[in-house]
Amino acid sequence: MINKSIDLWIEELSATDNEYQLYWKLLDANEQAKAMRFIQEKHRKQYVISHGKVRTILASYIDIAPEKLHFEVEAYGKPYCVADGRPHEIKFNLSHSDNKMGVAVGYYENLGVDIEVWNSKVDFLAVVNECFSEAERSYWQALPDNKKQAVFYRFWTRKESFAKAVGSGITLGVAQVITSLNGTACFVSIPVSYGSACDWTVVDLDVGQGITGALTVDVRYKAQGEILKVNSLSLESSGLKP
């Protein structure tokens, strides 16, 4: 990967027993301890697999053994890599939903990705009323029922990817993050503390049937006009074998 590009890795949160043991061994003591605190085995396994895969992916950029990677977190919990006692220039962001995960990797300080597997059990109206702007709510409510789920997740992933890019997470009022209703994805308005909407680029991700995703990055990405490269992890090609 050259410095201008952003790589997107789309992975399944599944592994054979041997692969799972491999990913477990890659985690540090803190990650292993956190994994053991999950009550449900499904969530524990997904945590181990996602963090093991993140380590494997990042190791291919940093040229270091995945078990040797060290992570720190920012004030609101956004993780970053540390190498030789300093934050590494490579940046990443992880998102997972149901049995899918996405990892965006690049050399941009503000980088956020969100993927969502569609779930018909979500109370869409309640979320729309709380987290969508007036214009977004009106647009969504006027849609035919068979279009509402897709548009809901399109707007939601854009908002979430922005919140993750700036590192604020749920503390950011996503109702203040307003996106375009039609045409090319863009931000119409964002909280004033993060500059102007035109300082940011949002990209809709095509990651499969019944899955919606979005990536947000600062305006340098738009200026350089790079195309996202989508990857899938192979243990054999990474040099790791179960």
Secondary structure per residue as TSV (DSSP state, phi and psi in degrees):
chain	resnum	aa	ss	phi	psi
A	1	M	-	360.0	128.7
A	2	I	-	-85.1	165.0
A	3	N	T	-62.5	-23.9
A	4	K	T	-81.3	-19.6
A	5	S	-	-91.5	163.9
A	6	I	-	-124.3	125.8
A	7	D	E	-98.7	137.2
A	8	L	E	-116.9	122.6
A	9	W	E	-106.6	122.9
A	10	I	E	-111.4	122.5
A	11	E	E	-132.9	153.8
A	12	E	E	-85.0	142.0
A	13	L	S	-90.8	58.1
A	14	S	-	-140.8	154.5
A	15	A	-	-161.9	152.6
A	16	T	-	-70.3	169.1
A	17	D	H	-59.2	-41.2
A	18	N	H	-66.8	-40.5
A	19	E	H	-65.2	-41.0
A	20	Y	H	-59.7	-43.2
A	21	Q	H	-63.4	-36.0
A	22	L	H	-63.8	-47.9
A	23	Y	H	-63.0	-38.2
A	24	W	H	-58.6	-42.6
A	25	K	H	-68.1	-21.3
A	26	L	H	-77.6	-22.1
A	27	L	S	-75.4	151.3
A	28	D	-	-83.9	177.4
A	29	A	H	-62.0	-38.4
A	30	N	H	-65.4	-42.3
A	31	E	H	-65.7	-41.5
A	32	Q	H	-64.1	-39.7
A	33	A	H	-64.9	-41.2
A	34	K	H	-64.5	-40.7
A	35	A	H	-59.3	-39.4
A	36	M	H	-71.6	-15.0
A	37	R	T	-82.4	-11.3
A	38	F	-	-69.6	132.0
A	39	I	S	-76.2	-44.0
A	40	Q	S	-86.5	132.6
A	41	E	H	-60.6	-37.3
A	42	K	H	-58.3	-45.4
A	43	H	H	-69.9	-36.1
A	44	R	H	-63.3	-45.7
A	45	K	H	-65.2	-40.1
A	46	Q	H	-65.0	-37.7
A	47	Y	H	-63.1	-47.9
A	48	V	H	-62.4	-45.4
A	49	I	H	-65.5	-45.1
A	50	S	H	-63.7	-43.5
A	51	H	H	-73.0	-33.6
A	52	G	H	-65.8	-40.4
A	53	K	H	-69.4	-38.8
A	54	V	H	-59.6	-44.9
A	55	R	H	-61.3	-42.9
A	56	T	H	-64.2	-42.9
A	57	I	H	-64.4	-50.7
A	58	L	H	-65.6	-32.7
A	59	A	H	-61.2	-29.2
A	60	S	H	-71.3	-21.0
A	61	Y	H	-91.5	-36.2
A	62	I	H	-90.8	-13.0
A	63	D	T	59.8	55.8
A	64	I	S	-145.6	151.3
A	65	A	-	-60.6	135.4
A	66	P	G	-58.0	-32.9
A	67	E	G	-74.3	-10.4
A	68	K	G	-92.8	-7.7
A	69	L	-	-66.9	144.9
A	70	H	E	-124.4	139.7
A	71	F	E	-123.7	144.6
A	72	E	E	-124.3	169.2
A	73	V	E	-125.9	147.8
A	74	E	-	-78.5	-178.3
A	75	A	T	-55.6	-37.5
A	76	Y	T	-103.0	18.9
A	77	G	S	94.1	3.1
A	78	K	-	-74.4	121.7
A	79	P	E	-81.3	156.1
A	80	Y	E	-147.1	158.2
A	81	C	E	-83.9	143.9
A	82	V	E	-121.2	130.6
A	83	A	E	-135.4	134.1
A	84	D	T	54.8	34.6
A	85	G	T	79.8	5.2
A	86	R	E	-131.0	152.2
A	87	P	E	-57.6	130.4
A	88	H	-	-77.3	151.3
A	89	E	S	-69.8	-22.1
A	90	I	-	-72.9	134.2
A	91	K	E	-117.3	152.4
A	92	F	E	-148.8	162.0
A	93	N	E	-148.0	136.1
A	94	L	E	-112.7	138.9
A	95	S	E	-137.5	143.3
A	96	H	E	-143.8	149.3
A	97	S	E	-152.2	126.0
A	98	D	T	53.3	-117.1
A	99	N	T	-107.0	22.4
A	100	K	E	-121.8	149.0
A	101	M	E	-137.2	150.6
A	102	G	E	-131.8	138.1
A	103	V	E	-127.4	121.0
A	104	A	E	-98.1	133.2
A	105	V	E	-130.3	130.4
A	106	G	E	-169.4	-174.1
A	107	Y	S	-110.8	43.4
A	108	Y	-	-121.6	130.5
A	109	E	S	-60.6	-41.2
A	110	N	S	-107.8	96.6
A	111	L	E	-136.4	123.4
A	112	G	E	-139.7	140.7
A	113	V	E	-134.0	144.9
A	114	D	E	-139.5	131.4
A	115	I	E	-124.0	145.1
A	116	E	E	-137.7	122.6
A	117	V	E	-79.4	129.5
A	118	W	-	-60.0	137.6
A	119	N	-	-136.2	109.9
A	120	S	T	-69.6	-10.9
A	121	K	T	-82.2	-8.8
A	122	V	S	-65.4	140.2
A	123	D	-	-82.7	84.4
A	124	F	H	-59.0	-43.4
A	125	L	H	-61.7	-40.8
A	126	A	H	-64.5	-42.1
A	127	V	H	-67.5	-43.0
A	128	V	H	-59.1	-44.5
A	129	N	H	-64.9	-31.4
A	130	E	H	-90.6	-33.6
A	131	C	H	-116.6	-7.2
A	132	F	S	-101.7	151.2
A	133	S	-	-73.6	170.0
A	134	E	H	-59.5	-42.6
A	135	A	H	-65.8	-41.5
A	136	E	H	-66.0	-41.1
A	137	R	H	-61.5	-47.2
A	138	S	H	-62.1	-42.2
A	139	Y	H	-63.6	-46.4
A	140	W	H	-65.6	-43.3
A	141	Q	H	-65.9	-26.0
A	142	A	T	-82.6	-9.0
A	143	L	S	-72.9	151.4
A	144	P	-	-65.7	153.4
A	145	D	H	-56.1	-34.9
A	146	N	H	-74.8	-3.8
A	147	K	H	-108.6	-14.4
A	148	K	H	-66.3	-39.6
A	149	Q	H	-65.2	-45.2
A	150	A	H	-62.6	-43.4
A	151	V	H	-70.6	-37.8
A	152	F	H	-54.8	-51.0
A	153	Y	H	-70.1	-29.1
A	154	R	H	-64.4	-49.4
A	155	F	H	-65.2	-42.8
A	156	W	H	-63.6	-45.1
A	157	T	H	-67.5	-32.8
A	158	R	H	-62.5	-46.7
A	159	K	H	-62.1	-48.1
A	160	E	H	-63.8	-38.9
A	161	S	H	-64.8	-34.2
A	162	F	H	-66.8	-47.4
A	163	A	H	-57.9	-37.2
A	164	K	H	-75.6	-32.8
A	165	A	H	-63.7	-41.6
A	166	V	H	-85.3	-7.6
A	167	G	T	79.5	19.1
A	168	S	-	-96.6	-19.7
A	169	G	G	57.6	-139.7
A	170	I	G	-72.7	-9.7
A	171	T	G	-73.0	-16.7
A	172	L	S	-84.6	129.1
A	173	G	-	-74.2	99.8
A	174	V	G	-68.4	-14.2
A	175	A	G	-63.2	-23.1
A	176	Q	G	-82.2	-9.9
A	177	V	-	-95.3	104.3
A	178	I	E	-111.8	129.6
A	179	T	E	-112.3	168.0
A	180	S	-	-63.3	147.0
A	181	L	S	-87.3	-33.0
A	182	N	S	-137.8	166.3
A	183	G	S	72.3	-154.4
A	184	T	S	-63.7	137.0
A	185	A	-	-62.7	134.5
A	186	C	-	-162.7	164.3
A	187	F	E	-91.6	133.5
A	188	V	E	-91.6	-37.5
A	189	S	E	-154.0	145.6
A	190	I	-	-139.5	164.7
A	191	P	-	-55.7	138.0
A	192	V	G	-60.0	-26.1
A	193	S	G	-68.6	-10.1
A	194	Y	G	-110.4	19.1
A	195	G	-	87.9	-153.4
A	196	S	-	-95.0	152.1
A	197	A	G	-58.3	-31.8
A	198	C	G	-74.0	-5.7
A	199	D	G	-79.6	-5.0
A	200	W	E	-128.4	149.1
A	201	T	E	-120.1	134.1
A	202	V	E	-119.5	136.6
A	203	V	E	-122.3	125.6
A	204	D	E	-75.5	137.2
A	205	L	E	-108.1	132.9
A	206	D	-	-96.3	98.8
A	207	V	-	-119.0	15.4
A	208	G	-	126.2	166.4
A	209	Q	T	-66.7	131.6
A	210	G	T	72.8	17.5
A	211	I	E	-134.6	135.0
A	212	T	E	-123.7	144.4
A	213	G	E	-146.3	160.0
A	214	A	E	-149.7	150.6
A	215	L	E	-127.7	135.0
A	216	T	E	-120.1	138.1
A	217	V	E	-149.2	161.5
A	218	D	E	-70.8	171.6
A	219	V	H	-63.9	-18.6
A	220	R	H	-58.0	-33.5
A	221	Y	H	-62.8	-43.7
A	222	K	H	-64.2	-40.6
A	223	A	H	-64.5	-32.9
A	224	Q	H	-88.9	-13.7
A	225	G	T	64.7	29.4
A	226	E	-	-76.9	158.4
A	227	I	-	-105.9	138.6
A	228	L	-	-63.2	138.2
A	229	K	E	-107.4	124.8
A	230	V	E	-100.2	130.4
A	231	N	E	-125.5	165.2
A	232	S	-	-138.9	137.1
A	233	L	-	-77.5	138.1
A	234	S	-	-125.4	121.6
A	235	L	H	-60.7	-37.8
A	236	E	H	-65.4	-45.5
A	237	S	H	-69.5	-23.5
A	238	S	H	-81.3	-8.0
A	239	G	T	90.2	-1.6
A	240	L	-	-100.4	132.3
A	241	K	-	-131.1	130.3
A	242	P	-	-70.2	360.0
